Amino acid sequence: MAYNSTEFILKEGTIQYGTWTDPHLLTPASDPTASFSATDTVGYIRMGTQVYNIADERVEYLTNTPHEIVRRDLLRRNYFWNFVVNQFNKENMALFKNMEVQTGAWTIAWIGPDIPVATRYGWLVTGYRVDGTAIYWAIWSGEVSTEDNNVAPSGTDYVDINVMIQAFAHSSFGITAQDNRRKYGAFFMPESS
């Protein structure tokens, strides 16, 4: 592979959440984003903080002493998306910190030992490469599952809000091998923009 500076990612993303319609029907022949219906644009990702964690957990079958590996099979695959947003508002507190938020003359974000039930949404991030080509990251059905809920206002910069979204299998996929390879999400980009 030769060095190609035009494939660098220039802008890490606008974040939207909403609903994916039948993602199991997507093909390279048409625009996958047409199957996404955005509920809202959440904001922007801080440059350099976006991490897509595809974690494989495997099980080994052993024989003899000392052990020899006979097989090593995939037990499960987890797909997480970690990023930092910088906009501190009541919508983000409710969405990313899973807090109960009430508005009125004052906005109150309640903190307690119990939290609201997390809602699963479809997620779409739009970024751009140096050559201007759009690049997209999708989670068909993702739930905010941030464990570190700290908010760090530095006083000299935007407030950083750490977010982790875990992908769950989308209900439109079946149990075929092909469906199992596709049911969490995808990266995609057009051949030209």
Stockholm file with secondary structure:
# STOCKHOLM 1.0

chainA/1-193         MAYNSTEFILKEGTIQYGTWTDPHLLTPASDPTASFSATDTVGYIRMGTQVYNIADERVEYLTNTPHEIVRRDLLRRNYFWNFVVNQFNKENMALFKNMEVQTGAWTIAWIGPDIPVATRYGWLVTGYRVDGTAIYWAIWSGEVSTEDNNVAPSGTDYVDINVMIQAFAHSSFGITAQDNRRKYGAFFMPESS
#=GR chainA/1-193 SS CCCCGGGSEEEEEEEEEEEECCGGGCCTTSCGGGGEEEEEEEEEBCTTCCEEEEEEEEEEEEETTTTEEEEEEEEEEEEEEEEEECCCCHHHHHHHSCCEEECSSSCEEECCSSCCCCCEEEEEEEEEETTSCEEEEEEEEEEECCSCCCEECCSSSCCEEEEEEEECCCTTCCSSHHHHHHSSEEEECCSCC
#=GC SS_cons         CCCCGGGSEEEEEEEEEEEECCGGGCCTTSCGGGGEEEEEEEEEBCTTCCEEEEEEEEEEEEETTTTEEEEEEEEEEEEEEEEEECCCCHHHHHHHSCCEEECSSSCEEECCSSCCCCCEEEEEEEEEETTSCEEEEEEEEEEECCSCCCEECCSSSCCEEEEEEEECCCTTCCSSHHHHHHSSEEEECCSCC
//
